[in-house]
């Protein structure tokens, strides 16, 4: 049975992961990748998406702690105008 290649480590930072993900998406959308490379790029993209989502959740939890769970939904200008009426 062939060995599965070890998954690549996530990028060192959220920003690097997002940049790598953008590059993968651009290559996939351009159609320049052969089928097997496209599948590998899709798998790597999935890993990057999971990593980025986990980083965002971690930061959100930190912000909630810092704000004492007093976060309020972001109001758009339109919602503010509606409230004034």
N, C-alpha and C positions, 0 to 999 in steps of 0.2 A: 504494500500500500504506500503511495507516495506521501512524503511528509508535507504538512501544511507549512508554508513559510510563517515565521513568527510575525505577529502583527507589529507594525511600526509603532514606536512610542509616540504619544501625542506631542504636539509642538510644545516648545518651552513656554509659550504664552498664548493667551486668548487671541491676541492680534496676529500672531504668527499662524495659528490654526486657521483663522478666518482668511488670511492671505493665501495659504495653501489651498483651502477649500475653493476660493475664487478662481485660482489657477486651474484646479481640477475641473471645475464646472466649465470654464472657458474652453479647455481642451476637449471635453466631452461634447460640448455644443458645436464645436467647429467640425466635428466628424473626422478629425485627423488621427484618432486612436483606433487601432485594430480591435476586434471584438474582445479578445482576452485582456488587453490593456484597459479597455473600457470597463470590464467587470472588476478588475483590480482597482481602478480609479473610483468606481462606485463604492466598493468596500471601504477604501481609505476615506472617501467622503463621508460615509456613514459613521466611521470611527470619529472623524473630526466633528461632525454634527453632535454626536453624543458628548464628546469632550467639551465643546463650546456650551452646550445646554447645561451640563453639570457645573461649569464655571459660572454661568449666569445665575443658576439656582443658588450656588454657594454665596455669591456676592449679594443676591437678594436677601438671603438669610442674615448676612452680616449687616446690611442696611436696616433691616427690620429690628435687629437687636440695638443698633445705634440709635434708631428713632423710637425705641420703646414700643414697637408695634403700633405706632400712631400714623402709619402711612395712609394717605388719602389718595383716591384715584386722581389722576391728572385730568384737569378740566381744560377743555379747549376754549378758545375765544367765543365760539358759537354757543357753547353751554353757558358761559358767563353771561352772555347777552340775554339768553333765554331766562336766566334766573333773575335778571334785573326787571323783567316785565311784570 
